[in-house]
Amino acid sequence: METKAAALNRRSFLQGTGIALSLPWLETFAAGNTAPDNGPKRFLSVYHPDGVGLPVKDDPAWRDWSWFPRGGERDFELTKVLDVLEPLRSDITIYSGLSHPAVRQVHGHSNADQYLTGAATGGHGAYKNSISLDQVYAEHIGDQTRYASLVMSTNGGIGAPRGAQTQSFNREGRPIPAMNKPKQIFDMLFVTSGKAAAARLARSKSSLDLLISHTRSLGRKLSGRDQQTLQQYLDAVRDTEVKLAKAQRWIDTPVPEVDSSNVVMDADPKEARIYFQTMYELIYLAFLSDSTRSATFQLGRENGEGPHDLLSKAVGLGGAHGLTHAVKKPNGWKNLGTYNRYQAEEFGKFVKKLKDTAEPNGEGNMLDNTFAMHGSASSSFHLSRNYPIISAGGKNMGFENGRYLKFGKGNEDNQANAGIVTDAGWRGKIHAEELPLSKMFVTVLQRLGVETDSFGGYSGGLERV
């Protein structure tokens, strides 16, 4: 007699005409397929180019539009840039005083490639990278999911050396192409291949309509909790499909030529928001379905115009890259801070969604089993120091949140080279001491279950994380 576990394990798929939806873990079919104690461990890194706003203290904009908080580890005060995360205060940690030593003298236009690797990619000449943090974890856990990792960006592809459009690099240091078309990502995750399948899908009003008859018979076998889990999952997929249709109009539209010094709207900001939110929802679905446990999402490339420049138009501003060069113009710090705020807001929405979703494969909620990073390899005006980083979640992995962690010495107020607006600033000598970000990555990998004591040429984890 066929057992429940044999009939359907947690990596089984609902099959429809041209569609395949991988299922979340269901307790009804858990016999002989035991889940981890606290659920799957997930990792996400979201990268944004161009750094953040760091005005000097005597600038009137400092109080409201400086990215880093003020105060101590527990009593920190968020400025207007990050106050959108206040409702999630107990779920996030903010870091200062971390960077990769090998590229501290590299201009911010050339430093994104090493954010997750720590490699000495340099600012010119011979180029060599190393494996990225997400791919180390993907090698460790990837055989337990349908996809070892999900690599996404707004620009797509790989870009060029020192102008990467992907955060992810394999064991040989070669870039892994990022996907940037929502429909392409959705199809990869949920649509079976083949011309016939594509044609049937194109004629379908909704992908989920093709699965209804298949889910009815399954539903009768499920426990009450599993029925809720399945319905929540299918609702999320349907909601994403609706957004995909709208986002497609934006992503397929040629990028307009825009003077980056202007703040004129040249594209519908509503479409940019929908695209941004859809990409986050695709990550959410990939995690919820346990299609992957490792994901990266890069919001553009350094020193490059392209689709990511349109994201700032969602808040009524000009090209994203140009905002960093215009901070001394009227409302310049406010404009850059407003865009940084928008980035934090969308990240916060994703974090909140994970928090509001019960873990289908363990205890607590999905955020408890997810370590999500949001950061950049630049701080003030392309300065490759003091990376602005936020992390969220990871409670079941031992991460304690609700903190502002300052590392290093001599820059406790984040004023070292704050307010710079020219290349002379990033070339200037900085006396502040910072700790290697790679040490934090060692701690992250260890808590993800990877047995290692080194990363990017540095050994030992980071205390207090």
Phi, psi and omega in degrees: 000133183288129179279163177300318181298322179289326182291324183201109173261179190288353176253016176285167183231143168283128182252127174233185181286096180088004183233145172220116177251120175285141186269148169292166179296134181236128184296333182302327185249026187277347182303127179075007182219059188297136178275161174303159184306310183252004181107174180292147176262128184240151178228136175222136172235124174250125183244134174238134181282173168077003174071204185221172179278126177224076176291158177285161187298328183276003174274132179304337182282347186301316185298320185262327195242016170276134188294313185290146178291173171245152177107194186262192186300318183253330185261026183295151180245125179278138174279184180296341181291319185246006183294346175294344179266001181304318177298341180254018186309317182283355183249358184237160171226138179246138186240145168220162178082021179239142175193173177264114184305326187294343184231023181294338179258015179264136178300144182300341177290347187235019191247357185292330185304328188260005185304315180260005181244324184076009185286158177276072183286338176072173180259349180194173177077206183301145186232130174211132179246180179224182185291142181271158182305315182297326181282332172298315179291323179298321177297325183285321191242349191300332182285355179265357180230166181297320178237133180296324179203161176240118184245118186227155171200166177286325184271332179077166178072208181243341184076220182222163177307131183067012174216043186296145173247021178214146175272345195259132180226140185278186184301330180272001181083011178274141182291143176262121183303136178267149176263140181229357179265115181307318180295320178298316180293316179300314180297318179300318183285324195229355184244130178290156186274170177115145181296321181296318180296319180296320180295318179295322179294319180298328180277348183279140175294322179209140177303322184291334179300331181285349184253353188302314182295330181285327182281335181299313181291326178293318184303327182292341182269350189268153172289170180300318180294320180294324178298321177294317180300314181296317181294320178299319180295312181294324177297320180294320178296317180296318179298321178294322178301318180298315179292328179301318182299322179284318182296329182301324181297325181283312187291335180272355180277129179303144181290126179288152176279120187233136171287116187293348179275349180272160175239037181268138179282122178244357178217152181295113183296333179298321180292322178297318178298316181297319178299311181302311182294325179295319179298318177296321180293327177294322175296316179302314180294321179297321177288316182298320180278356184058034175287331175204162176235009180224124183215149173227149180216113182254127183268066178098185178238158179294142176053040182218131172282160182156193183307326183294335179298334181286340183299325180291339177290343177296337178246025172078023183244168178283196183307138186300315183296322181295337181298327182288338181268355187243022187291337180269359173280165179308128181064018183298310179296323179296318181296313178296318179297325179294321178291317176301324179296318178298317177301314180295323181297315181292322175298318179298322178297319178295315179300316180297323180294318176297319181295325183277356181254119178299138179296114181287350185227046181156202183265157175074213179245174184296329179294327179301333183251015180233128171256110183247126178252147174222117184194184181215158178265014175229150170250258183276125176040066172063025178275119185277052180220162171049058184303131176279110186229137172239140170235157180219148172081201178081019182304316182286354176258000178100007179276130179254119186256193184075031186225154170243108187259121178254130180240162180081193182219148172090000179218039184297336179259008177058038181254357179296111182062025172291153176079004182288146181225006179227165179295340177298332181293313182286339177278344184292157181282134178244125184272347181293143177264136177234156178264153179293128176300332180301331178293323175295321180296326175300314179298317180299313181298318180299319181283342172279353177102007179273127179278100180204155175234011180210156174200139176057029178088005180236141181252153177086149180274187182253120180295150177082344181289000000 
